[in-house]
Amino acid sequence: MSREWIIALQESCLLCDEEEVLHLVQQIPSEHQTLSTGLRSLARDFQFQQIRQLTLDNP
């Protein structure tokens, strides 16, 4: 995903904006279904800090 997408995801996580996080996750290409499924699960469990940490660890 683009740097802009990652930044948008990080900002959405900082705001605990589940709706926006899920919207961004929907943009992940289908060949990365495992990633989108994992991020969706974390967002629905309100694990925004964990999602943010993953994006910081893997720029």
Biopython code that builds the backbone (N, CA, C, O; Angstrom):
import numpy as np
from Bio.PDB.StructureBuilder import StructureBuilder

atoms = [
    (1, "MET", "N", (0.848, -1.170, 0.000)),
    (1, "MET", "CA", (0.000, 0.000, 0.000)),
    (1, "MET", "C", (0.899, 1.240, 0.000)),
    (1, "MET", "O", (2.050, 1.203, 0.435)),
    (2, "SER", "N", (0.337, 2.322, -0.497)),
    (2, "SER", "CA", (1.108, 3.555, -0.617)),
    (2, "SER", "C", (1.414, 4.154, 0.756)),
    (2, "SER", "O", (0.759, 3.849, 1.752)),
    (3, "ARG", "N", (2.404, 4.992, 0.769)),
    (3, "ARG", "CA", (2.777, 5.697, 2.001)),
    (3, "ARG", "C", (1.595, 6.534, 2.509)),
    (3, "ARG", "O", (1.354, 6.614, 3.714)),
    (4, "GLU", "N", (0.865, 7.153, 1.583)),
    (4, "GLU", "CA", (-0.293, 7.963, 1.958)),
    (4, "GLU", "C", (-1.358, 7.110, 2.646)),
    (4, "GLU", "O", (-1.974, 7.540, 3.622)),
    (5, "TRP", "N", (-1.569, 5.897, 2.128)),
    (5, "TRP", "CA", (-2.555, 4.984, 2.715)),
    (5, "TRP", "C", (-2.133, 4.598, 4.135)),
    (5, "TRP", "O", (-2.955, 4.576, 5.051)),
    (6, "ILE", "N", (-0.859, 4.300, 4.305)),
    (6, "ILE", "CA", (-0.344, 3.920, 5.627)),
    (6, "ILE", "C", (-0.526, 5.071, 6.612)),
    (6, "ILE", "O", (-0.941, 4.855, 7.751)),
    (7, "ILE", "N", (-0.219, 6.282, 6.183)),
    (7, "ILE", "CA", (-0.390, 7.450, 7.052)),
    (7, "ILE", "C", (-1.863, 7.629, 7.415)),
    (7, "ILE", "O", (-2.184, 7.910, 8.570)),
    (8, "ALA", "N", (-2.752, 7.471, 6.451)),
    (8, "ALA", "CA", (-4.192, 7.585, 6.722)),
    (8, "ALA", "C", (-4.633, 6.524, 7.723)),
    (8, "ALA", "O", (-5.443, 6.802, 8.607)),
    (9, "LEU", "N", (-4.105, 5.312, 7.590)),
    (9, "LEU", "CA", (-4.443, 4.242, 8.531)),
    (9, "LEU", "C", (-3.931, 4.581, 9.930)),
    (9, "LEU", "O", (-4.646, 4.399, 10.916)),
    (10, "GLN", "N", (-2.703, 5.071, 10.017)),
    (10, "GLN", "CA", (-2.143, 5.451, 11.310)),
    (10, "GLN", "C", (-2.975, 6.551, 11.968)),
    (10, "GLN", "O", (-3.265, 6.480, 13.163)),
    (11, "GLU", "N", (-3.358, 7.562, 11.197)),
    (11, "GLU", "CA", (-4.154, 8.663, 11.744)),
    (11, "GLU", "C", (-5.523, 8.172, 12.209)),
    (11, "GLU", "O", (-6.016, 8.588, 13.257)),
    (12, "SER", "N", (-6.128, 7.290, 11.429)),
    (12, "SER", "CA", (-7.430, 6.735, 11.813)),
    (12, "SER", "C", (-7.319, 5.934, 13.097)),
    (12, "SER", "O", (-8.224, 5.959, 13.931)),
    (13, "CYS", "N", (-6.223, 5.231, 13.254)),
    (13, "CYS", "CA", (-6.006, 4.462, 14.482)),
    (13, "CYS", "C", (-5.803, 5.387, 15.676)),
    (13, "CYS", "O", (-6.297, 5.106, 16.768)),
    (14, "LEU", "N", (-5.085, 6.481, 15.479)),
    (14, "LEU", "CA", (-4.891, 7.442, 16.568)),
    (14, "LEU", "C", (-6.220, 8.019, 17.042)),
    (14, "LEU", "O", (-6.398, 8.307, 18.225)),
    (15, "LEU", "N", (-7.146, 8.183, 16.108)),
    (15, "LEU", "CA", (-8.466, 8.730, 16.431)),
    (15, "LEU", "C", (-9.454, 7.648, 16.862)),
    (15, "LEU", "O", (-10.601, 7.941, 17.200)),
    (16, "CYS", "N", (-8.995, 6.390, 16.845)),
    (16, "CYS", "CA", (-9.872, 5.245, 17.163)),
    (16, "CYS", "C", (-11.121, 5.267, 16.285)),
    (16, "CYS", "O", (-12.233, 5.022, 16.753)),
    (17, "ASP", "N", (-10.912, 5.563, 15.011)),
    (17, "ASP", "CA", (-12.008, 5.677, 14.046)),
    (17, "ASP", "C", (-12.195, 4.336, 13.338)),
    (17, "ASP", "O", (-11.640, 4.099, 12.265)),
    (18, "GLU", "N", (-12.982, 3.471, 13.958)),
    (18, "GLU", "CA", (-13.190, 2.124, 13.421)),
    (18, "GLU", "C", (-13.742, 2.165, 11.997)),
    (18, "GLU", "O", (-13.303, 1.400, 11.138)),
    (19, "GLU", "N", (-14.687, 3.042, 11.750)),
    (19, "GLU", "CA", (-15.305, 3.125, 10.426)),
    (19, "GLU", "C", (-14.276, 3.451, 9.348)),
    (19, "GLU", "O", (-14.275, 2.830, 8.286)),
    (20, "GLU", "N", (-13.405, 4.418, 9.612)),
    (20, "GLU", "CA", (-12.390, 4.799, 8.626)),
    (20, "GLU", "C", (-11.337, 3.705, 8.471)),
    (20, "GLU", "O", (-10.886, 3.436, 7.358)),
    (21, "VAL", "N", (-10.944, 3.078, 9.568)),
    (21, "VAL", "CA", (-9.980, 1.974, 9.478)),
    (21, "VAL", "C", (-10.551, 0.873, 8.592)),
    (21, "VAL", "O", (-9.859, 0.365, 7.710)),
    (22, "LEU", "N", (-11.803, 0.504, 8.819)),
    (22, "LEU", "CA", (-12.426, -0.544, 8.010)),
    (22, "LEU", "C", (-12.553, -0.117, 6.553)),
    (22, "LEU", "O", (-12.403, -0.941, 5.650)),
    (23, "HIS", "N", (-12.827, 1.158, 6.318)),
    (23, "HIS", "CA", (-12.890, 1.678, 4.947)),
    (23, "HIS", "C", (-11.527, 1.532, 4.260)),
    (23, "HIS", "O", (-11.453, 1.109, 3.106)),
    (24, "LEU", "N", (-10.473, 1.876, 4.958)),
    (24, "LEU", "CA", (-9.127, 1.756, 4.396)),
    (24, "LEU", "C", (-8.759, 0.293, 4.154)),
    (24, "LEU", "O", (-8.150, -0.035, 3.136)),
    (25, "VAL", "N", (-9.123, -0.574, 5.074)),
    (25, "VAL", "CA", (-8.818, -2.002, 4.934)),
    (25, "VAL", "C", (-9.499, -2.571, 3.690)),
    (25, "VAL", "O", (-8.949, -3.462, 3.043)),
    (26, "GLN", "N", (-10.674, -2.077, 3.352)),
    (26, "GLN", "CA", (-11.378, -2.542, 2.153)),
    (26, "GLN", "C", (-10.593, -2.243, 0.883)),
    (26, "GLN", "O", (-10.829, -2.875, -0.147)),
    (27, "GLN", "N", (-9.672, -1.302, 0.934)),
    (27, "GLN", "CA", (-8.882, -0.917, -0.233)),
    (27, "GLN", "C", (-7.698, -1.850, -0.475)),
    (27, "GLN", "O", (-7.034, -1.748, -1.507)),
    (28, "ILE", "N", (-7.431, -2.746, 0.453)),
    (28, "ILE", "CA", (-6.319, -3.685, 0.291)),
    (28, "ILE", "C", (-6.678, -4.670, -0.817)),
    (28, "ILE", "O", (-7.768, -5.241, -0.797)),
    (29, "PRO", "N", (-5.785, -4.881, -1.783)),
    (29, "PRO", "CA", (-6.077, -5.799, -2.891)),
    (29, "PRO", "C", (-6.407, -7.210, -2.402)),
    (29, "PRO", "O", (-5.913, -7.656, -1.366)),
    (30, "SER", "N", (-7.248, -7.896, -3.164)),
    (30, "SER", "CA", (-7.736, -9.224, -2.769)),
    (30, "SER", "C", (-6.615, -10.247, -2.617)),
    (30, "SER", "O", (-6.774, -11.216, -1.875)),
    (31, "GLU", "N", (-5.501, -10.061, -3.290)),
    (31, "GLU", "CA", (-4.398, -11.017, -3.142)),
    (31, "GLU", "C", (-3.745, -10.942, -1.760)),
    (31, "GLU", "O", (-2.921, -11.788, -1.412)),
    (32, "HIS", "N", (-4.114, -9.935, -0.980)),
    (32, "HIS", "CA", (-3.614, -9.786, 0.389)),
    (32, "HIS", "C", (-4.750, -9.970, 1.392)),
    (32, "HIS", "O", (-4.843, -9.250, 2.386)),
    (33, "GLN", "N", (-5.604, -10.938, 1.114)),
    (33, "GLN", "CA", (-6.793, -11.177, 1.931)),
    (33, "GLN", "C", (-6.443, -11.486, 3.383)),
    (33, "GLN", "O", (-7.162, -11.068, 4.291)),
    (34, "THR", "N", (-5.358, -12.207, 3.614)),
    (34, "THR", "CA", (-4.962, -12.537, 4.982)),
    (34, "THR", "C", (-4.682, -11.263, 5.776)),
    (34, "THR", "O", (-5.081, -11.149, 6.935)),
    (35, "LEU", "N", (-4.004, -10.320, 5.158)),
    (35, "LEU", "CA", (-3.716, -9.038, 5.808)),
    (35, "LEU", "C", (-5.005, -8.287, 6.120)),
    (35, "LEU", "O", (-5.198, -7.815, 7.241)),
    (36, "SER", "N", (-5.880, -8.176, 5.135)),
    (36, "SER", "CA", (-7.117, -7.424, 5.359)),
    (36, "SER", "C", (-7.995, -8.092, 6.408)),
    (36, "SER", "O", (-8.636, -7.406, 7.204)),
    (37, "THR", "N", (-8.032, -9.418, 6.419)),
    (37, "THR", "CA", (-8.818, -10.134, 7.426)),
    (37, "THR", "C", (-8.267, -9.867, 8.824)),
    (37, "THR", "O", (-9.029, -9.626, 9.760)),
    (38, "GLY", "N", (-6.954, -9.912, 8.962)),
    (38, "GLY", "CA", (-6.326, -9.660, 10.258)),
    (38, "GLY", "C", (-6.550, -8.243, 10.749)),
    (38, "GLY", "O", (-6.869, -8.029, 11.919)),
    (39, "LEU", "N", (-6.383, -7.272, 9.857)),
    (39, "LEU", "CA", (-6.593, -5.874, 10.240)),
    (39, "LEU", "C", (-8.058, -5.613, 10.582)),
    (39, "LEU", "O", (-8.357, -4.877, 11.522)),
    (40, "ARG", "N", (-8.959, -6.208, 9.826)),
    (40, "ARG", "CA", (-10.392, -6.051, 10.108)),
    (40, "ARG", "C", (-10.724, -6.599, 11.494)),
    (40, "ARG", "O", (-11.472, -5.982, 12.252)),
    (41, "SER", "N", (-10.166, -7.748, 11.812)),
    (41, "SER", "CA", (-10.399, -8.359, 13.122)),
    (41, "SER", "C", (-9.865, -7.469, 14.242)),
    (41, "SER", "O", (-10.540, -7.267, 15.251)),
    (42, "LEU", "N", (-8.669, -6.943, 14.069)),
    (42, "LEU", "CA", (-8.092, -6.049, 15.075)),
    (42, "LEU", "C", (-8.941, -4.792, 15.246)),
    (42, "LEU", "O", (-9.169, -4.344, 16.369)),
    (43, "ALA", "N", (-9.406, -4.227, 14.142)),
    (43, "ALA", "CA", (-10.221, -3.011, 14.219)),
    (43, "ALA", "C", (-11.535, -3.279, 14.947)),
    (43, "ALA", "O", (-11.971, -2.468, 15.764)),
    (44, "ARG", "N", (-12.149, -4.389, 14.659)),
    (44, "ARG", "CA", (-13.429, -4.710, 15.310)),
    (44, "ARG", "C", (-13.258, -5.004, 16.796)),
    (44, "ARG", "O", (-14.209, -4.900, 17.571)),
    (45, "ASP", "N", (-12.038, -5.373, 17.186)),
    (45, "ASP", "CA", (-11.732, -5.591, 18.606)),
    (45, "ASP", "C", (-11.125, -4.337, 19.242)),
    (45, "ASP", "O", (-10.636, -4.383, 20.371)),
    (46, "PHE", "N", (-11.159, -3.216, 18.510)),
    (46, "PHE", "CA", (-10.654, -1.925, 18.988)),
    (46, "PHE", "C", (-9.171, -1.978, 19.356)),
    (46, "PHE", "O", (-8.741, -1.333, 20.312)),
    (47, "GLN", "N", (-8.400, -2.738, 18.602)),
    (47, "GLN", "CA", (-6.960, -2.868, 18.826)),
    (47, "GLN", "C", (-6.194, -1.892, 17.919)),
    (47, "GLN", "O", (-5.288, -2.284, 17.183)),
    (48, "PHE", "N", (-6.581, -0.619, 17.994)),
    (48, "PHE", "CA", (-6.001, 0.384, 17.110)),
    (48, "PHE", "C", (-4.517, 0.604, 17.373)),
    (48, "PHE", "O", (-3.752, 0.845, 16.439)),
    (49, "GLN", "N", (-4.103, 0.523, 18.633)),
    (49, "GLN", "CA", (-2.684, 0.686, 18.951)),
    (49, "GLN", "C", (-1.864, -0.435, 18.312)),
    (49, "GLN", "O", (-0.755, -0.197, 17.832)),
    (50, "GLN", "N", (-2.393, -1.632, 18.305)),
    (50, "GLN", "CA", (-1.676, -2.752, 17.698)),
    (50, "GLN", "C", (-1.558, -2.564, 16.182)),
    (50, "GLN", "O", (-0.505, -2.830, 15.601)),
    (51, "ILE", "N", (-2.633, -2.110, 15.549)),
    (51, "ILE", "CA", (-2.574, -1.840, 14.105)),
    (51, "ILE", "C", (-1.535, -0.763, 13.833)),
    (51, "ILE", "O", (-0.714, -0.900, 12.926)),
    (52, "ARG", "N", (-1.570, 0.296, 14.609)),
    (52, "ARG", "CA", (-0.611, 1.393, 14.427)),
    (52, "ARG", "C", (0.813, 0.901, 14.609)),
    (52, "ARG", "O", (1.701, 1.278, 13.845)),
    (53, "GLN", "N", (1.041, 0.068, 15.607)),
    (53, "GLN", "CA", (2.378, -0.470, 15.841)),
    (53, "GLN", "C", (2.850, -1.297, 14.647)),
    (53, "GLN", "O", (4.017, -1.224, 14.261)),
    (54, "LEU", "N", (1.956, -2.074, 14.071)),
    (54, "LEU", "CA", (2.310, -2.871, 12.890)),
    (54, "LEU", "C", (2.730, -1.977, 11.727)),
    (54, "LEU", "O", (3.655, -2.316, 10.989)),
    (55, "THR", "N", (2.061, -0.843, 11.560)),
    (55, "THR", "CA", (2.422, 0.046, 10.453)),
    (55, "THR", "C", (3.727, 0.777, 10.737)),
    (55, "THR", "O", (4.463, 1.115, 9.810)),
    (56, "LEU", "N", (4.017, 1.019, 11.997)),
    (56, "LEU", "CA", (5.286, 1.666, 12.342)),
    (56, "LEU", "C", (6.446, 0.696, 12.190)),
    (56, "LEU", "O", (7.549, 1.093, 11.814)),
    (57, "ASP", "N", (6.198, -0.584, 12.484)),
    (57, "ASP", "CA", (7.242, -1.598, 12.364)),
    (57, "ASP", "C", (7.549, -1.937, 10.914)),
    (57, "ASP", "O", (8.652, -2.382, 10.599)),
    (58, "ASN", "N", (6.569, -1.726, 10.022)),
    (58, "ASN", "CA", (6.706, -2.102, 8.612)),
    (58, "ASN", "C", (6.324, -0.931, 7.713)),
    (58, "ASN", "O", (5.260, -0.939, 7.094)),
    (59, "PRO", "N", (7.199, 0.081, 7.644)),
    (59, "PRO", "CA", (6.852, 1.279, 6.855)),
    (59, "PRO", "C", (6.722, 0.994, 5.371)),
    (59, "PRO", "O", (6.436, 1.903, 4.590)),
]
sb = StructureBuilder()
sb.init_structure("model")
sb.init_model(0)
sb.init_chain("A")
sb.init_seg("    ")
for serial, (resi, resn, name, xyz) in enumerate(atoms, 1):
    if name == "N":
        sb.init_residue(resn, " ", resi, " ")
    sb.init_atom(name, np.array(xyz, "f"), 0.0, 1.0, " ", f" {name:<3s}", serial, name[0])
structure = sb.get_structure()
